[in-house]
Amino acid sequence: MNNRQSNAIHLMLLLSLILGGFILYQTNETRQLLLIALVLSFSLIQFFRYWLWDISYKNWTFYALLGLQWLAAFGIQMVDGSFVPQIFFFILLAELAYKTPRSISVPFTLLCYGGFVAGTALNQGFPPFEEISYVVPRFLEYALFFGFAFISKQAFEQQEKLAKAYERLYDSMQELEEKTLIQERIRISQEIHDTIGHTLTTSLVSIQTVKQLLTKGYYDKAGNQLEHSRDHIRESIEKVRHASHTLYEQQSFIDLKQSLIALLEDTKTQSNITVKKSIEDLPPLSKMAELTLYRALQEGITNGLRHGKSTCFSYHLYVKDGILHAHLIDNGHLPQDFNLGFGLSSLRQRLRLLEGKLHISQAETGGCHLHVSFPARSRHTKEGEYRNEENKRFISR
């Protein structure tokens, strides 16, 4: 209950006590002092419980003070004998119906009704039942007060539950938003690593080639090599710009096969290496599958040039029994204490989302054999399925 609701209830309670006490004072000229004492006792205890000491209904002090108030209300009913003293019983039963379980509030409602009947009978000297039979329909008033208080309690509890549910939903949305931002940062870092890393590696090899050509006096070839390097760097800058703007939405290729061939030929031109390739016609693939396949080749070549000092690459891409296989073999060397770096770890993560595998082993030539495989799903498969799966895996970590 918020402060506004609490203050409104306290104000209504105070007005009820003042109004009830005023009516009793005006209608009982002979017993005014006794009624004032009883009303003040009831009000002081109520004030003490509500404003000075908010006692839990699980505390025995709560029931001790409540019992004193019930006795005061019973005394007022016995002295006055009219319908007005019921106000004090109504205050008590409404409070218990709102604060306590039904196992407590229902018996107490019956006790308040019983106090009203007994007080009325004592006031009139226990007359025949026919003379006080009007007290029987009065039970409906007690039932109604109980019902209103109980319904108010249920509404308040539902409001609290709804507020907590909204709070949990808001927290979940905030957490999901934060994780989504982190995920986008990871994607950006992957794009930068894949694109810039490959460009810098091939450019470095190209510069080394230019240096060797200049040493041997092949100035024309060195100039052509520099021209190729410059064009390659410009193209890579455009790719980085494109990736920073589109992130994940434009991760598809007009012709994947030609894009893979272009990557191999471009690397061959820039790095002065030998490339053998066998690329079969591919079925339509999802955007994520195309990007993963392209990044796998790019990462394999980059690592082969940078770490394996490779001069020859062999690339084979085909589909067998619904599984797409990509093999990249180089003639470099594979370190014995080989560990997955950032690029290959990112590649493995992509493949997991495609239900694929990454296998790295030593080739017969002594170099590295990178094998990528995953189900060749159709491009018409909803891309959202992959993204939803990616989000679920990311959130569960």
Phi, psi and omega per residue, in radians:
M1 nan 2.251 -3.140
N2 -1.422 3.011 -3.072
N3 -1.107 -0.614 -3.119
R4 -1.148 -0.790 3.114
Q5 -1.133 -0.734 -3.138
S6 -1.098 -0.752 3.123
N7 -1.134 -0.649 3.123
A8 -1.136 -0.743 3.118
I9 -1.134 -0.733 3.119
H10 -1.098 -0.671 3.123
L11 -1.156 -0.779 3.107
M12 -1.082 -0.700 3.121
L13 -1.103 -0.777 -3.133
L14 -1.113 -0.764 3.122
L15 -1.113 -0.649 3.120
S16 -1.126 -0.737 3.132
L17 -1.148 -0.736 3.139
I18 -1.142 -0.773 -3.134
L19 -1.128 -0.794 3.131
G20 -1.090 -0.757 3.122
G21 -1.125 -0.683 3.134
F22 -1.134 -0.763 3.136
I23 -1.111 -0.763 3.140
L24 -1.110 -0.660 -3.136
Y25 -1.162 -0.664 -3.098
Q26 -1.321 -0.499 -3.041
T27 -1.715 -0.018 -3.125
N28 -2.289 1.506 -3.098
E29 -1.273 -0.526 -3.047
T30 -1.483 -0.400 -3.075
R31 -2.168 0.620 -3.091
Q32 -1.113 -0.756 -3.083
L33 -1.130 -0.735 3.130
L34 -1.122 -0.769 3.140
L35 -1.142 -0.697 3.101
I36 -1.065 -0.730 3.140
A37 -1.110 -0.752 3.138
L38 -1.182 -0.757 3.140
V39 -1.132 -0.737 3.105
L40 -1.125 -0.686 3.099
S41 -1.068 -0.822 3.121
F42 -1.040 -0.797 -3.061
S43 -1.200 -0.702 -3.132
L44 -1.134 -0.734 3.097
I45 -1.114 -0.726 3.121
Q46 -1.092 -0.772 3.117
F47 -1.088 -0.731 -3.139
F48 -1.111 -0.758 -3.107
R49 -1.244 -0.677 -3.041
Y50 -1.442 -0.857 -2.957
W51 -1.681 -0.570 -3.053
L52 -1.757 -0.502 -3.040
W53 -2.605 1.717 -3.136
D54 -1.406 1.593 -3.021
I55 -1.531 2.398 3.089
S56 -1.276 2.565 3.138
Y57 -1.198 -0.193 3.098
K58 -1.457 -0.099 -3.137
N59 -1.630 2.378 -3.108
W60 -1.128 -0.461 3.116
T61 -1.078 -0.596 3.117
F62 -1.015 -0.810 -3.089
Y63 -1.320 -0.493 3.076
A64 -1.146 -0.832 3.113
L65 -1.186 -0.639 3.109
L66 -1.114 -0.685 3.097
G67 -1.100 -0.688 3.089
L68 -1.118 -0.682 3.106
Q69 -1.170 -0.677 3.115
W70 -1.096 -0.713 3.105
L71 -1.111 -0.674 3.098
A72 -1.136 -0.741 3.113
A73 -1.133 -0.680 3.099
F74 -1.126 -0.708 3.101
G75 -1.115 -0.732 3.114
I76 -1.083 -0.745 3.132
Q77 -1.124 -0.688 -3.119
M78 -1.209 -0.611 -3.135
V79 -1.346 -0.739 -3.053
D80 -1.547 -0.861 3.098
G81 1.362 0.036 -3.140
S82 -1.676 -2.911 -3.138
F83 -1.471 -0.335 -3.065
V84 -1.055 -0.762 -3.123
P85 -1.031 -0.266 3.099
Q86 -1.073 -0.393 3.123
I87 -0.938 -0.696 -3.084
F88 -1.253 -0.636 3.042
F89 -1.162 -0.703 -3.129
F90 -1.098 -0.688 3.126
I91 -1.046 -0.775 -3.093
L92 -1.212 -0.823 -3.076
L93 -1.202 -0.580 3.106
A94 -1.150 -0.682 3.124
E95 -1.106 -0.791 -3.127
L96 -1.221 -0.613 3.092
A97 -1.108 -0.525 -3.121
Y98 -1.469 -0.623 -2.990
K99 -1.692 -0.513 -2.955
T100 -1.993 2.857 3.070
P101 -1.150 2.857 -3.130
R102 -1.113 -0.477 3.121
S103 -1.094 -0.362 3.100
I104 -1.799 -0.783 -3.022
S105 -1.222 -0.627 -3.127
V106 -1.158 -0.878 3.083
P107 -1.051 -0.626 -3.136
F108 -1.204 -0.608 3.064
T109 -1.073 -0.748 3.088
L110 -1.130 -0.629 3.115
L111 -1.147 -0.692 3.101
C112 -1.141 -0.738 3.089
Y113 -1.106 -0.722 3.096
G114 -1.096 -0.643 3.080
G115 -1.116 -0.680 3.089
F116 -1.109 -0.816 -3.122
V117 -1.118 -0.821 -3.112
A118 -1.141 -0.714 3.121
G119 -1.132 -0.689 3.101
T120 -1.144 -0.743 3.129
A121 -1.114 -0.722 3.105
L122 -1.145 -0.693 -3.139
N123 -1.071 -0.618 -3.096
Q124 -1.724 0.141 3.068
G125 1.272 0.631 3.111
F126 0.902 1.105 3.120
P127 -1.293 3.023 3.054
P128 -0.996 2.679 -3.056
F129 -1.025 -0.598 -3.102
E130 -1.051 -0.507 -3.089
E131 -1.397 -0.413 3.127
I132 -2.088 0.402 -3.130
S133 -1.145 -0.280 3.129
Y134 -1.119 -0.266 -3.132
V135 -1.260 -0.358 -3.097
V136 -1.141 -0.891 3.111
P137 -1.100 -0.344 -3.138
R138 -1.143 -0.288 3.108
F139 -1.062 -0.520 3.128
L140 -1.071 -0.621 3.129
E141 -1.124 -0.723 3.122
Y142 -1.143 -0.707 3.113
A143 -1.111 -0.691 -3.139
L144 -1.173 -0.763 3.107
F145 -1.071 -0.745 3.090
F146 -1.072 -0.794 -3.120
G147 -1.074 -0.772 3.133
F148 -1.079 -0.782 -3.131
A149 -1.142 -0.713 -3.118
F150 -1.168 -0.726 3.113
I151 -1.131 -0.685 3.092
S152 -1.084 -0.697 3.103
K153 -1.088 -0.803 3.138
Q154 -1.095 -0.711 -3.141
A155 -1.130 -0.715 3.133
F156 -1.139 -0.739 3.137
E157 -1.120 -0.704 3.097
Q158 -1.129 -0.659 3.100
Q159 -1.122 -0.712 3.104
E160 -1.131 -0.750 3.124
K161 -1.085 -0.728 3.134
L162 -1.134 -0.705 3.120
A163 -1.108 -0.730 3.120
K164 -1.167 -0.658 3.116
A165 -1.116 -0.728 3.089
Y166 -1.125 -0.653 3.129
E167 -1.142 -0.759 3.092
R168 -1.123 -0.690 3.117
L169 -1.109 -0.717 3.125
Y170 -1.128 -0.756 3.110
D171 -1.084 -0.713 3.127
S172 -1.124 -0.713 3.117
M173 -1.131 -0.700 3.106
Q174 -1.112 -0.743 -3.140
E175 -1.143 -0.736 3.127
L176 -1.138 -0.689 3.115
E177 -1.103 -0.731 3.133
E178 -1.123 -0.752 3.136
K179 -1.185 -0.599 3.102
T180 -1.143 -0.695 3.092
L181 -1.102 -0.726 3.104
I182 -1.096 -0.726 -3.138
Q183 -1.101 -0.704 3.124
E184 -1.136 -0.641 3.098
R185 -1.125 -0.674 3.096
I186 -1.110 -0.711 3.138
R187 -1.113 -0.746 -3.138
I188 -1.091 -0.766 3.136
S189 -1.096 -0.641 3.087
Q190 -1.117 -0.744 -3.138
E191 -1.115 -0.770 -3.129
I192 -1.123 -0.757 -3.132
H193 -1.100 -0.818 -3.066
D194 -1.133 -0.789 -3.046
T195 -1.358 -0.955 -3.089
I196 -1.187 -0.692 -3.135
G197 -1.039 -0.774 3.125
H198 -1.147 -0.732 -3.113
T199 -1.107 -0.817 -3.118
L200 -1.134 -0.663 -3.131
T201 -1.152 -0.843 -3.139
T202 -1.166 -0.614 3.119
S203 -1.158 -0.684 3.116
L204 -1.093 -0.791 3.108
V205 -1.090 -0.688 -3.142
S206 -1.115 -0.725 3.119
I207 -1.110 -0.708 3.096
Q208 -1.081 -0.667 3.098
T209 -1.125 -0.748 3.112
V210 -1.064 -0.720 3.130
K211 -1.061 -0.737 3.122
Q212 -1.151 -0.693 3.135
L213 -1.138 -0.712 3.118
L214 -1.145 -0.659 3.129
T215 -1.086 -0.637 -3.115
K216 -1.511 -0.063 3.098
G217 1.534 0.206 3.116
Y218 -1.541 1.325 -3.022
Y219 -1.232 -0.649 3.140
D220 -1.135 -0.797 3.125
K221 -1.126 -0.650 3.111
A222 -1.121 -0.719 3.108
G223 -1.096 -0.763 3.116
N224 -1.078 -0.696 3.133
Q225 -1.098 -0.711 3.097
L226 -1.129 -0.671 3.094
E227 -1.060 -0.759 3.116
H228 -1.093 -0.721 -3.131
S229 -1.128 -0.738 3.127
R230 -1.084 -0.787 3.134
D231 -1.111 -0.677 -3.133
H232 -1.141 -0.723 3.130
I233 -1.151 -0.738 3.102
R234 -1.059 -0.758 3.128
E235 -1.093 -0.695 -3.140
S236 -1.176 -0.626 3.088
I237 -1.080 -0.732 3.106
E238 -1.115 -0.638 3.117
K239 -1.138 -0.703 3.114
V240 -1.128 -0.754 3.097
R241 -1.061 -0.761 -3.141
H242 -1.105 -0.747 -3.128
A243 -1.143 -0.653 -3.116
S244 -1.192 -0.471 -3.136
H245 -1.540 -0.689 -3.031
T246 -1.688 -0.388 -3.122
L247 0.894 -1.771 -2.986
Y248 -1.835 -0.246 -2.958
E249 -1.309 -0.539 -3.079
Q250 -1.922 0.698 -3.073
Q251 -1.600 0.968 3.126
S252 -2.364 2.908 -3.102
F253 -2.153 2.499 3.062
I254 -1.137 -0.725 3.102
D255 -2.473 1.776 -3.060
L256 -1.097 -0.754 -3.114
K257 -1.029 -0.803 3.134
Q258 -1.175 -0.569 3.100
S259 -1.163 -0.689 3.105
L260 -1.178 -0.748 3.112
I261 -1.100 -0.743 3.140
A262 -1.081 -0.668 3.123
L263 -1.121 -0.742 3.127
L264 -1.166 -0.772 -3.116
E265 -1.188 -0.671 3.130
D266 -1.117 -0.753 3.099
T267 -1.124 -0.685 3.112
K268 -1.070 -0.729 -3.127
T269 -1.210 -0.755 -3.050
Q270 -1.289 -0.631 -2.978
S271 -1.856 -0.054 3.110
N272 0.997 0.856 3.136
I273 -2.023 3.033 3.099
T274 -1.793 2.345 -3.110
V275 -2.277 2.224 3.007
K276 -1.986 2.364 -3.070
K277 -2.454 2.618 3.048
S278 -2.535 1.772 -3.059
I279 -2.095 2.000 3.119
E280 -1.389 2.856 3.029
D281 -1.153 2.352 -3.033
L282 -1.811 2.602 3.018
P283 -1.274 2.849 3.080
P284 -1.029 2.258 -3.115
L285 -2.059 2.814 3.071
S286 -1.232 2.839 3.134
K287 -1.027 -0.748 -3.103
M288 -1.150 -0.682 3.133
A289 -1.149 -0.730 3.124
E290 -1.082 -0.812 -3.127
L291 -1.108 -0.722 3.141
T292 -1.090 -0.734 3.138
L293 -1.118 -0.735 3.136
Y294 -1.162 -0.777 -3.132
R295 -1.146 -0.590 3.128
A296 -1.097 -0.787 3.101
L297 -1.139 -0.763 -3.128
Q298 -1.088 -0.777 -3.136
E299 -1.178 -0.682 3.131
G300 -1.112 -0.755 3.119
I301 -1.163 -0.750 -3.127
T302 -1.039 -0.824 3.137
N303 -1.172 -0.640 3.117
G304 -1.114 -0.701 3.116
L305 -1.274 -0.760 -3.013
R306 -1.344 -0.838 -3.018
H307 -1.750 -0.626 -3.062
G308 -1.601 -0.141 -3.111
K309 0.948 0.709 -3.065
S310 -1.356 2.584 3.085
T311 -2.118 -0.103 -3.117
C312 -2.500 2.335 3.134
F313 -2.222 2.537 3.079
S314 -2.235 2.154 -3.058
Y315 -2.159 2.239 3.128
H316 -2.271 2.237 -3.118
L317 -2.301 2.190 -3.112
Y318 -2.756 2.934 3.097
V319 -2.066 2.280 3.129
K320 -2.418 2.167 3.134
D321 0.937 0.718 3.096
G322 1.355 0.061 3.134
I323 -1.963 2.255 3.114
L324 -1.529 2.287 -3.122
H325 -2.118 2.358 3.058
A326 -2.270 2.125 -3.141
H327 -2.031 2.248 3.050
L328 -2.192 2.073 -3.096
I329 -2.136 2.351 3.104
D330 -2.170 2.998 -3.101
N331 -1.825 0.330 3.132
G332 -1.439 -2.542 3.113
H333 -2.302 2.545 3.135
L334 -1.865 2.060 -3.119
P335 -1.048 2.562 3.132
Q336 -1.173 -0.637 3.130
D337 -1.673 0.777 -3.073
F338 -1.168 2.302 3.067
N339 -2.251 2.598 3.115
L340 -1.210 2.216 3.053
G341 -1.508 -2.937 -3.101
F342 -1.084 -0.795 -3.084
G343 -1.105 -0.817 -3.123
L344 -1.220 -0.577 3.073
S345 -1.130 -0.712 3.083
S346 -1.125 -0.684 3.108
L347 -1.099 -0.745 3.111
R348 -1.091 -0.666 3.118
Q349 -1.117 -0.763 3.088
R350 -1.029 -0.758 -3.093
L351 -1.165 -0.594 3.096
R352 -1.081 -0.669 3.107
L353 -1.173 -0.416 3.096
L354 -1.665 0.132 -3.078
E355 1.056 0.603 -3.119
G356 -1.900 -3.061 -3.083
K357 -2.375 2.667 3.033
L358 -2.157 2.164 -3.137
H359 -2.227 2.225 3.136
I360 -2.137 2.225 -3.122
S361 -2.557 3.045 3.123
Q362 -1.504 2.268 -3.135
A363 -1.366 2.907 3.125
E364 -1.101 -0.475 3.130
T365 -1.367 -0.081 -3.107
G366 1.659 -0.183 3.139
G367 -1.501 -2.716 -3.082
C368 -1.796 2.408 3.058
H369 -2.034 1.914 3.126
L370 -1.790 2.112 -3.098
H371 -2.114 2.111 3.115
V372 -2.024 2.340 3.115
S373 -2.540 2.510 3.058
F374 -2.869 2.759 3.138
P375 -1.048 2.350 -3.110
A376 -1.473 1.384 3.138
R377 -1.338 2.724 -3.128
S378 -1.303 2.669 3.068
R379 -1.101 -0.419 -3.105
H380 -1.338 -0.174 3.021
T381 -1.097 2.365 -3.058
K382 -1.048 2.171 3.109
E383 -1.120 -0.462 -3.133
G384 -1.066 -0.494 3.114
E385 -1.091 -0.705 3.130
Y386 -1.210 -0.712 -3.119
R387 -1.179 -0.722 3.104
N388 -1.071 -0.714 3.140
E389 -1.156 -0.671 3.119
E390 -1.108 -0.744 3.126
N391 -1.118 -0.724 -3.141
K392 -1.092 -0.777 -3.130
R393 -1.151 -0.673 -3.109
F394 -1.181 -0.745 -3.102
I395 -1.204 -0.592 -3.092
S396 -1.259 -0.281 -3.099
R397 -1.380 nan nan
